[in-house]
Amino acid sequence: MPIDLDVIFLALLLTMWAILGFLPWLALAVRRHGRGVLVALPLAVAGGAVGGVLVPAAGARDETGLLLSLGTAVVGGLALALLGLRLSGRHTNPM
């Protein structure tokens, strides 16, 4: 039973949005030397996926919508990674 191409495309998009949400977390983890950032990891990945899904859900389903969804995935990942750092309660010096 073959898998529909739409399902494969959607899975690739969700994976790409999750990876783009992971990148801001990775930058924060390097900057903070790994201190207190583990709590923010699942939030950052989820923020990237949700940020990417919001653009097509709002109606932008062309090439511009795809590029905009990639940008919102990064912003969503950054926003929820910062929220996760705030929720972790560990305010250590990044240096």
N, C-alpha and C positions, 0 to 999 in steps of 0.2 A: 504494500500500500504506500504510494508515494506521498511525500509531505508537500503540501501546497506551498508555492513560492512566496505567497504573502506571509505565511507563518515564518519562513526562513528570513525574509527581509525584516520583519518585525523583531525577531530575535536578535538579528545583527544590530538593528537600531538601538534596542534596549541595552545590548552589551556595550555599544559605543558610547551611549549616554552615561552608563555606569562607570566606564573607564574615564570619561571626561570629568565626572564627579569625583573620581579618586585622585586626579592630578593635583587639585588644590590642597587636599588633605596631605598628599605626599610632600608638597612644598612646605606646609606648616609643620609636618613631622621633622623635616630636615632642619628647619629654622629653630625649632624648639628642642632639637637633639633627642626627639622621641619621648619627651617628658609630658605625660598627661594627654596624649593624643589618641590613644587606643579607643577610648570611648567614642570619639568623633568619627571613626572609620565607617561604621555602618550608616551613620547619619549622612555622611558625605556621599557615599555611593547611592543611597536612596534619594538624596537631594539632586544628584545628577540625573537620575532616571526620571524623577518627577518633573524637574525643570525641562528636560527634553520632551516629555509627553505633553506638557501644557501648551506648547506652540501648535502642534497639529490639532490638539483638542480645541484650540481657539479658532481654528479654521485655516491656518496657513499651511497648505499642503503641496506647495510647489518647491522649486529649487531654493527660493529665498527663505521659505519656511524651514527647509532642512538646515540651511546655514544658521538661521536664527535659533533653531532648536539646539544646535551644537554650542552656541554661545550661552544660551540659558542653562544648559547642562553644567557648564563650568561655573556659572554664577550660582546656580542652585547648590552645587557641591561645595563651593566656598562658603555660602551662607550657612548651610547646615553643619559644616565642619567647624565654623566659628561658634555656632550655637552649641555644638557638642563640647568644645573646649570650655565654654562658659558653664555648661552643666556639670562638667567634671569637677569643678570646684577647686582645681589646682591652678593657682595663679603663680606660676614660677617665672623667674626671669629667663627670657629666651636666649640670653647670652651666656 
